Amino acid sequence: MSKQFEGLDVTLQVGADLSSYQYYFMEQSSTNYQVGVANATTDVVVGVLQNKPNASGKEAAVRILGHTKIVAGEDSVSAGNVLGTTARGSAQAIAAGTDTTTYILGICTKGGDSSEVIEMVLLAGPARAR
């Protein structure tokens, strides 16, 4: 079972029903104070959605720094992996020096398999995986 410790959250809004995207990476939309699910591996991520807003305009609690749960992407993720976003907003292991167009978003503290809720420390960014 995943744990979650303290972190820094901000309240933003969603532009659509994101009730199925709790613990996914969020990106800033073109509307002020509004976020959506990260949809490219090169997205600049704002943070991780902590709640389940179910309609446009609802409040989104977004963790921007600290420990958080996150959904693993298509591959297994191990503790100690450097993490970035997939094109679906879930977490994937990235390799510095190889995935140079991807942003480093944090470090995995508890790994798991595809689609499982894992844990990470969300780092202040953005910084590319050089």
Contacts in CASP RR format, 6 or more apart in sequence:
PFRMAT RR
TARGET T0000
AUTHOR 0000-0000-0000
METHOD contacts of the structure
MODEL  1
MSKQFEGLDVTLQVGADLSSYQYYFMEQSSTNYQVGVANATTDVVVGVLQ
NKPNASGKEAAVRILGHTKIVAGEDSVSAGNVLGTTARGSAQAIAAGTDT
TTYILGICTKGGDSSEVIEMVLLAGPARAR
2 69 0 8 1.000
2 110 0 8 1.000
2 117 0 8 1.000
2 118 0 8 1.000
2 119 0 8 1.000
3 110 0 8 1.000
3 119 0 8 1.000
4 67 0 8 1.000
4 68 0 8 1.000
4 69 0 8 1.000
4 119 0 8 1.000
5 66 0 8 1.000
5 67 0 8 1.000
6 66 0 8 1.000
6 67 0 8 1.000
7 63 0 8 1.000
7 65 0 8 1.000
7 66 0 8 1.000
7 67 0 8 1.000
7 68 0 8 1.000
7 122 0 8 1.000
8 63 0 8 1.000
8 64 0 8 1.000
8 65 0 8 1.000
8 66 0 8 1.000
9 50 0 8 1.000
9 61 0 8 1.000
9 62 0 8 1.000
9 63 0 8 1.000
9 64 0 8 1.000
10 61 0 8 1.000
10 62 0 8 1.000
10 64 0 8 1.000
11 59 0 8 1.000
11 60 0 8 1.000
11 61 0 8 1.000
11 62 0 8 1.000
12 26 0 8 1.000
12 33 0 8 1.000
12 34 0 8 1.000
12 35 0 8 1.000
12 46 0 8 1.000
12 59 0 8 1.000
12 60 0 8 1.000
12 62 0 8 1.000
13 33 0 8 1.000
13 34 0 8 1.000
13 35 0 8 1.000
13 53 0 8 1.000
13 57 0 8 1.000
13 58 0 8 1.000
13 59 0 8 1.000
13 60 0 8 1.000
14 34 0 8 1.000
14 35 0 8 1.000
14 36 0 8 1.000
14 53 0 8 1.000
14 55 0 8 1.000
14 56 0 8 1.000
14 57 0 8 1.000
14 58 0 8 1.000
14 60 0 8 1.000
15 29 0 8 1.000
15 31 0 8 1.000
15 34 0 8 1.000
15 35 0 8 1.000
15 36 0 8 1.000
15 56 0 8 1.000
15 57 0 8 1.000
16 36 0 8 1.000
16 55 0 8 1.000
16 56 0 8 1.000
17 53 0 8 1.000
17 54 0 8 1.000
17 55 0 8 1.000
17 56 0 8 1.000
18 36 0 8 1.000
18 37 0 8 1.000
18 49 0 8 1.000
18 52 0 8 1.000
18 53 0 8 1.000
18 54 0 8 1.000
18 60 0 8 1.000
19 52 0 8 1.000
19 53 0 8 1.000
19 54 0 8 1.000
20 52 0 8 1.000
21 37 0 8 1.000
21 49 0 8 1.000
21 52 0 8 1.000
21 89 0 8 1.000
22 49 0 8 1.000
22 50 0 8 1.000
22 51 0 8 1.000
22 52 0 8 1.000
23 48 0 8 1.000
23 49 0 8 1.000
23 50 0 8 1.000
23 68 0 8 1.000
23 69 0 8 1.000
23 70 0 8 1.000
23 71 0 8 1.000
23 117 0 8 1.000
24 37 0 8 1.000
24 38 0 8 1.000
24 48 0 8 1.000
24 49 0 8 1.000
24 70 0 8 1.000
24 71 0 8 1.000
24 88 0 8 1.000
24 89 0 8 1.000
24 90 0 8 1.000
25 37 0 8 1.000
25 38 0 8 1.000
25 43 0 8 1.000
25 45 0 8 1.000
25 47 0 8 1.000
25 48 0 8 1.000
25 70 0 8 1.000
25 84 0 8 1.000
25 85 0 8 1.000
25 89 0 8 1.000
25 90 0 8 1.000
25 91 0 8 1.000
25 105 0 8 1.000
26 35 0 8 1.000
26 36 0 8 1.000
26 37 0 8 1.000
26 38 0 8 1.000
26 45 0 8 1.000
26 46 0 8 1.000
26 47 0 8 1.000
26 48 0 8 1.000
26 49 0 8 1.000
26 60 0 8 1.000
26 62 0 8 1.000
27 35 0 8 1.000
27 36 0 8 1.000
27 37 0 8 1.000
27 38 0 8 1.000
27 39 0 8 1.000
27 43 0 8 1.000
27 44 0 8 1.000
27 45 0 8 1.000
27 46 0 8 1.000
28 34 0 8 1.000
28 35 0 8 1.000
28 44 0 8 1.000
28 46 0 8 1.000
29 35 0 8 1.000
29 36 0 8 1.000
34 57 0 8 1.000
35 46 0 8 1.000
35 49 0 8 1.000
35 60 0 8 1.000
35 62 0 8 1.000
37 88 0 8 1.000
37 89 0 8 1.000
38 45 0 8 1.000
38 85 0 8 1.000
38 87 0 8 1.000
38 89 0 8 1.000
39 87 0 8 1.000
39 88 0 8 1.000
39 89 0 8 1.000
40 85 0 8 1.000
40 87 0 8 1.000
41 84 0 8 1.000
41 85 0 8 1.000
41 86 0 8 1.000
41 87 0 8 1.000
41 92 0 8 1.000
41 99 0 8 1.000
41 101 0 8 1.000
41 102 0 8 1.000
42 101 0 8 1.000
42 102 0 8 1.000
42 103 0 8 1.000
43 85 0 8 1.000
43 103 0 8 1.000
44 103 0 8 1.000
44 126 0 8 1.000
45 84 0 8 1.000
45 85 0 8 1.000
45 103 0 8 1.000
45 105 0 8 1.000
45 126 0 8 1.000
46 62 0 8 1.000
46 64 0 8 1.000
47 62 0 8 1.000
47 63 0 8 1.000
47 64 0 8 1.000
47 105 0 8 1.000
47 122 0 8 1.000
48 62 0 8 1.000
48 63 0 8 1.000
48 68 0 8 1.000
48 69 0 8 1.000
48 70 0 8 1.000
48 122 0 8 1.000
49 60 0 8 1.000
49 61 0 8 1.000
49 62 0 8 1.000
50 61 0 8 1.000
50 62 0 8 1.000
50 63 0 8 1.000
50 68 0 8 1.000
51 59 0 8 1.000
51 60 0 8 1.000
51 61 0 8 1.000
53 59 0 8 1.000
53 60 0 8 1.000
63 122 0 8 1.000
64 122 0 8 1.000
65 122 0 8 1.000
65 123 0 8 1.000
65 124 0 8 1.000
66 121 0 8 1.000
66 122 0 8 1.000
67 109 0 8 1.000
67 119 0 8 1.000
67 120 0 8 1.000
67 121 0 8 1.000
67 122 0 8 1.000
68 119 0 8 1.000
68 120 0 8 1.000
68 121 0 8 1.000
68 122 0 8 1.000
69 117 0 8 1.000
69 118 0 8 1.000
69 119 0 8 1.000
70 83 0 8 1.000
70 90 0 8 1.000
70 91 0 8 1.000
70 117 0 8 1.000
70 118 0 8 1.000
70 119 0 8 1.000
70 120 0 8 1.000
71 89 0 8 1.000
71 90 0 8 1.000
71 91 0 8 1.000
71 115 0 8 1.000
71 116 0 8 1.000
71 117 0 8 1.000
71 118 0 8 1.000
72 90 0 8 1.000
72 91 0 8 1.000
72 92 0 8 1.000
72 111 0 8 1.000
72 112 0 8 1.000
72 113 0 8 1.000
72 114 0 8 1.000
72 115 0 8 1.000
72 116 0 8 1.000
72 117 0 8 1.000
72 118 0 8 1.000
73 86 0 8 1.000
73 88 0 8 1.000
73 90 0 8 1.000
73 91 0 8 1.000
73 92 0 8 1.000
73 114 0 8 1.000
73 115 0 8 1.000
74 86 0 8 1.000
74 90 0 8 1.000
74 92 0 8 1.000
74 114 0 8 1.000
75 92 0 8 1.000
75 93 0 8 1.000
75 114 0 8 1.000
76 111 0 8 1.000
76 112 0 8 1.000
76 113 0 8 1.000
76 114 0 8 1.000
77 83 0 8 1.000
77 91 0 8 1.000
77 92 0 8 1.000
77 93 0 8 1.000
77 108 0 8 1.000
77 111 0 8 1.000
77 112 0 8 1.000
77 118 0 8 1.000
78 93 0 8 1.000
78 108 0 8 1.000
78 111 0 8 1.000
78 112 0 8 1.000
79 108 0 8 1.000
79 109 0 8 1.000
79 110 0 8 1.000
79 111 0 8 1.000
80 107 0 8 1.000
80 108 0 8 1.000
80 109 0 8 1.000
81 93 0 8 1.000
81 94 0 8 1.000
81 107 0 8 1.000
81 108 0 8 1.000
81 111 0 8 1.000
82 93 0 8 1.000
82 94 0 8 1.000
82 95 0 8 1.000
82 96 0 8 1.000
82 104 0 8 1.000
82 106 0 8 1.000
82 107 0 8 1.000
82 108 0 8 1.000
82 129 0 8 1.000
83 91 0 8 1.000
83 92 0 8 1.000
83 93 0 8 1.000
83 94 0 8 1.000
83 104 0 8 1.000
83 105 0 8 1.000
83 106 0 8 1.000
83 107 0 8 1.000
83 108 0 8 1.000
83 120 0 8 1.000
84 91 0 8 1.000
84 92 0 8 1.000
84 93 0 8 1.000
84 94 0 8 1.000
84 99 0 8 1.000
84 102 0 8 1.000
84 103 0 8 1.000
84 104 0 8 1.000
84 105 0 8 1.000
84 106 0 8 1.000
84 129 0 8 1.000
85 91 0 8 1.000
85 92 0 8 1.000
85 102 0 8 1.000
85 103 0 8 1.000
85 105 0 8 1.000
86 92 0 8 1.000
90 115 0 8 1.000
91 105 0 8 1.000
91 108 0 8 1.000
91 118 0 8 1.000
91 120 0 8 1.000
93 108 0 8 1.000
94 102 0 8 1.000
94 104 0 8 1.000
94 129 0 8 1.000
95 129 0 8 1.000
96 104 0 8 1.000
96 129 0 8 1.000
96 130 0 8 1.000
97 129 0 8 1.000
97 130 0 8 1.000
98 129 0 8 1.000
99 129 0 8 1.000
100 128 0 8 1.000
100 129 0 8 1.000
100 130 0 8 1.000
101 128 0 8 1.000
102 128 0 8 1.000
102 129 0 8 1.000
103 125 0 8 1.000
103 126 0 8 1.000
103 127 0 8 1.000
103 128 0 8 1.000
103 129 0 8 1.000
104 123 0 8 1.000
104 125 0 8 1.000
104 126 0 8 1.000
104 127 0 8 1.000
104 128 0 8 1.000
104 129 0 8 1.000
105 120 0 8 1.000
105 122 0 8 1.000
105 123 0 8 1.000
105 125 0 8 1.000
106 120 0 8 1.000
106 121 0 8 1.000
106 122 0 8 1.000
106 123 0 8 1.000
107 120 0 8 1.000
107 121 0 8 1.000
107 123 0 8 1.000
108 118 0 8 1.000
108 119 0 8 1.000
108 120 0 8 1.000
109 119 0 8 1.000
109 120 0 8 1.000
109 121 0 8 1.000
110 118 0 8 1.000
110 119 0 8 1.000
111 118 0 8 1.000
111 119 0 8 1.000
112 118 0 8 1.000
END
